[in-house]
Structure formats: structure tokens, C-alpha cells
């Protein structure tokens, strides 16, 4: 599928913006992993797809840099106010649904070795099997975050011609598919 058609498909499915970028232009910054290590989201060490279990950041960066292209997409959710946690969670769920749809419906476009990264940690299961010391229940659906791979998402947005912040009382989420090896 040509790039323009991929982008239009994502827009038709509810993405706010989408673009294809060259991976060599993406800023990888291992320091972004410190956001994960600070445990701001409460998932550090509690999910197979979050640090430290997802792997060393240098290895993840090297893995992502093997791909020539990345399809970057974003969703924007409207919030009642900046404290609308429920609205943020609903917008995050919509983003995760879109990411899973991209993974499933466009699999032939990207190939079996594509790397899918989402917004924040994996939200496939309500409670990650890691918390029960069991293996991942759905490794074919599990998602790690852009930040876990050391990606500066605000710079990624700029590279893709998108805004990182899309106005007052909104929440913006980003996802990407690395492909084309």
C-alpha cells in the first residue's frame, strides 16, 4: 500500500494526523527512559512491555533503527477540563483501539516483523500477567511505548508535521509503526 493510502486509512479510522517519516531522522534519546524509571504512570516493573522488563534502552533503540520508515499517527481527545481523568482514559482507550486495528488490519502493508509502539504502556489486559508472575497473555497484541524505546515524542511530532499539544482541554496520544526492513 502506498504511503498516502496508509495515511488516509488511519485518518478514516479516527487518527487526527498521520505521516510517514524516515527512521534515521527520529531523535532517540536514552534519557527519555528516565521518565519510565520515575514511575510517573505507576507501571514501572509492573508490565512486561514497560521498563525494565521490555529490555535495555540501547538494545531497543538499535532494534527500531533497523527499520527505514515509521508511520506516525496521533489522536486528540477533548476534555471537560485539565483534570478530566476519565476523559483522558477514554481518549487513551480510543488510541489503543486504533493501534490494535492498525496492527491487525494493515499487517500485510507492514510485514510480520513490523514494530508497533503505542502511547504509554501496554493496555491490552486490565491487569498485566507480570503482576502475577505469569507470561504475557497476548504477546501478539502487547505494546511498548515510544518513550520506552528512547523516543523524544515531542521531536517526533515536529518531524511528522504534527503538534505535540493540540490546545487547551485536549489530550494527544501518539503511536508509530516501524516497517520496511
C-alpha positions as CSV (number, residue, x, y, z in Angstrom):
1,X,0.0,0.0,0.0
2,X,1.4,3.4,-0.9
3,X,2.2,5.9,1.9
4,X,-0.6,8.3,1.1
5,X,-3.2,5.5,1.2
6,X,-1.9,4.3,4.6
7,X,-2.1,7.8,5.9
8,X,-5.7,8.3,4.6
9,X,-6.7,4.9,6.1
10,X,-5.6,6.0,9.5
11,X,-7.4,9.3,9.1
12,X,-10.6,7.5,8.1
13,X,-10.2,5.3,11.2
14,X,-10.1,8.3,13.5
15,X,-6.5,9.4,13.7
16,X,-6.2,13.2,14.0
17,X,-3.0,13.3,11.9
18,X,-0.7,10.7,10.3
19,X,2.6,10.8,8.4
20,X,5.4,8.6,7.2
21,X,8.9,9.6,8.4
22,X,12.4,8.2,7.9
23,X,13.7,6.5,11.0
24,X,17.2,8.0,10.5
25,X,15.6,11.4,11.2
26,X,14.0,10.3,14.5
27,X,15.7,11.6,17.7
28,X,16.4,8.7,20.0
29,X,17.4,9.9,23.5
30,X,18.1,7.2,26.1
31,X,17.4,9.8,28.8
32,X,13.7,9.6,28.0
33,X,13.7,6.2,29.6
34,X,14.2,8.1,32.9
35,X,10.5,9.1,32.6
36,X,9.6,5.5,32.8
37,X,12.1,4.9,35.7
38,X,10.5,7.7,37.6
39,X,7.3,5.6,37.6
40,X,5.1,8.6,36.9
41,X,2.5,6.3,35.4
42,X,2.8,3.6,38.1
43,X,3.7,0.8,35.6
44,X,7.5,0.6,36.1
45,X,8.3,-3.0,36.8
46,X,4.6,-3.9,36.7
47,X,4.2,-4.7,33.0
48,X,6.0,-7.0,30.6
49,X,6.0,-4.2,28.0
50,X,7.4,-1.5,30.3
51,X,10.9,-1.0,31.7
52,X,12.8,-2.7,33.0
53,X,11.2,-5.9,31.5
54,X,10.9,-4.6,27.9
55,X,14.7,-4.6,27.7
56,X,17.7,-2.2,27.8
57,X,17.0,1.1,26.1
58,X,20.2,0.8,23.9
59,X,19.0,-2.5,22.5
60,X,15.5,-1.2,21.9
61,X,16.9,1.9,20.1
62,X,19.1,-0.4,17.9
63,X,16.1,-2.5,17.1
64,X,14.0,0.5,16.0
65,X,16.8,2.0,14.0
66,X,17.0,-1.2,11.8
67,X,13.8,0.0,10.1
68,X,13.9,2.6,7.3
69,X,10.4,4.0,7.8
70,X,7.9,4.8,10.5
71,X,4.2,5.6,10.2
72,X,3.5,8.1,13.0
73,X,-0.1,8.9,14.0
74,X,-1.9,10.8,16.7
75,X,-5.3,11.0,18.2
76,X,-6.6,14.1,20.1
77,X,-9.3,13.7,22.7
78,X,-11.5,16.6,24.0
79,X,-11.5,17.0,27.8
80,X,-14.0,18.8,30.1
81,X,-11.0,20.4,31.8
82,X,-7.4,19.7,32.6
83,X,-8.4,17.4,35.5
84,X,-10.7,15.2,33.4
85,X,-9.0,11.9,34.2
86,X,-12.0,9.9,32.8
87,X,-11.8,11.8,29.5
88,X,-8.0,11.1,29.3
89,X,-8.6,7.3,29.9
90,X,-11.4,7.2,27.3
91,X,-9.1,9.0,24.8
92,X,-6.3,6.6,25.6
93,X,-8.6,3.6,25.1
94,X,-9.6,5.0,21.6
95,X,-5.9,5.3,20.8
96,X,-5.2,1.7,21.9
97,X,-8.2,0.5,19.8
98,X,-6.8,2.4,16.8
99,X,-3.3,0.9,17.4
100,X,-4.7,-2.6,17.5
101,X,-6.7,-2.0,14.4
102,X,-3.6,-0.8,12.6
103,X,-1.7,-3.8,13.7
104,X,-4.5,-6.2,12.6
105,X,-6.0,-4.6,9.5
106,X,-2.7,-3.3,7.9
107,X,-0.5,-6.3,8.8
108,X,0.1,-7.1,5.1
109,X,1.3,-3.5,4.5
110,X,4.0,-3.6,7.2
111,X,5.0,-7.2,7.2
112,X,5.3,-9.7,10.1
113,X,8.4,-8.0,11.5
114,X,6.9,-4.5,11.9
115,X,7.5,-2.8,15.3
116,X,4.3,-1.3,16.7
117,X,4.7,1.2,19.6
118,X,1.9,2.9,21.4
119,X,1.1,5.7,23.8
120,X,2.2,5.0,27.3
121,X,2.3,1.4,28.5
122,X,0.5,-1.7,27.2
123,X,-3.2,-1.6,28.0
124,X,-4.2,-4.9,26.3
125,X,-5.1,-6.6,29.6
126,X,-6.8,-4.8,32.5
127,X,-4.0,-6.3,34.8
128,X,-0.7,-7.4,33.2
129,X,0.2,-11.0,33.8
130,X,3.6,-9.7,35.1
131,X,1.8,-8.8,38.4
132,X,1.0,-12.4,38.8
133,X,4.5,-13.6,37.6
134,X,2.9,-15.3,34.6
135,X,3.9,-14.9,31.0
136,X,2.3,-12.3,28.7
137,X,-1.2,-13.5,27.8
138,X,-1.2,-11.8,24.4
139,X,2.3,-11.3,23.1
140,X,1.0,-10.8,19.5
141,X,-1.0,-7.7,20.8
142,X,1.3,-6.4,23.5
143,X,2.6,-2.9,23.0
144,X,5.5,-1.0,24.4
145,X,5.7,2.8,24.4
146,X,7.6,5.2,22.3
147,X,9.3,6.5,25.4
148,X,10.5,3.1,26.5
149,X,12.3,3.0,23.2
150,X,14.0,6.3,24.0
151,X,12.0,8.3,21.5
152,X,11.5,12.0,22.1
153,X,7.8,12.2,21.2
154,X,7.7,16.0,21.1
155,X,10.5,15.9,18.5
156,X,8.8,13.0,16.7
157,X,5.6,15.1,16.4
158,X,7.6,18.0,15.0
159,X,9.3,15.7,12.5
160,X,5.9,14.3,11.4
161,X,4.5,17.8,11.0
162,X,2.2,17.4,14.0
163,X,1.6,19.4,17.2
164,X,2.6,17.7,20.4
165,X,-0.1,19.8,22.3
166,X,-3.3,20.5,20.4
167,X,-5.0,23.1,22.6
168,X,-6.4,23.7,26.0
169,X,-8.6,20.9,27.4
170,X,-7.3,18.2,25.0
171,X,-5.1,15.2,25.3
172,X,-2.9,14.0,22.5
173,X,-1.6,10.4,22.1
174,X,1.0,9.1,19.6
175,X,1.7,5.8,18.1
176,X,4.0,4.5,15.4
177,X,4.7,1.5,13.2
178,X,8.3,0.9,12.2
179,X,8.5,-1.0,9.0
180,X,10.2,-1.7,5.7
181,X,13.2,-3.8,6.5
